[in-house]
Amino acid sequence: PVLATLTFGFVARHRRVSFSQTQRNFGVLGDLLTVVLFVSVATTLEWPRVLNGLALALAIIGVRAMSKVAESPRSPTRAAFPCARAC
């Protein structure tokens, strides 16, 4: 696998294609096509599935937040300085 990766990198670097300025960014046409792409994707979505996915994402975020709160120490001062009250 390592030799294949190195060989691919060598060949890709040797045959590097350089783009002109007009090919890199399509300018206004590229911006317009990007908007059309997002609008067309949004019209094909099934919104009940999107809402189910949003509910699942919020549940995962909530569980992660609760687990981080549960594992954090009660007071950062006590964790950093164990003898803060006794000293």
N, C-alpha and C positions, 0 to 999 in steps of 0.2 A: 504493500500500500504506500509506503514512504517513497519508493522509487517511482511509482506511478504518479504520485502527487508532484514530485520534483520535476519529472519529465513534462507533465502538463503545464506547470508553471513556466518552464523554459520555453516550451513551444508557444504558449500564450504571450509571453513577453516578446518573443522573436517576431510574432505576427501581429503585433499591436496595431490597432486601427486608430488613426487620429481623426477626430471629427472636426469639421469646420464649425465656425460660430453658428451658421444657420442650421446645421444638423443637431447641435447640442440642445438648444432650446428652440421650440417652434414659435416662440414669441406669443403674439396675441392669439394665434390659431391654437397653440398648445394650451393656453389658459381656457379658451372656449371649449376645446375638446375635453379638458379636465372637468369642467362644469357639467357638460353633457354626460360624461361618464358617471359622475356621482348622481345626477338626476335619474339616469336610466337605471342605475342599481337601486336607488331608493324606491322607484316605482315597481320593481319586481319583488320587493321584500314582502313577506307575509307578516303583517303586523302583530297578530297574536303570538307568533313564534318569537318575534323581537321582544315583546313584553315578558314572555316567559323567560327568555334569556337574561333580560334586565333584572327580573326578580331573583334568578339564580345568582347573578353577579353580585347583587346587593347582599344576598345571604352569605356568600363567601367572604365578602369584605367585612360584614358584621362579625362573622366567626373569627376572622383573623384579628380584628380589633379587640374582641373580647379575650382572645388568647394572649395577646400582647399585654393587655392590662392585667390579666391574672398572673402572668409570670414576672411582672415587674416588681421590684421591692417596694415596701410600703413607703419608705422615706429614703431618698437618695443620700441624705446627710448621714443617716445611720449606717448605710452600706459603705460609704466612703470613709467615715470616721467612727469605728465601732465604740470607742471610749469617749465620745463627745460629751455625754451626760456625766459620766463617772469622773472625768478629768477636771 
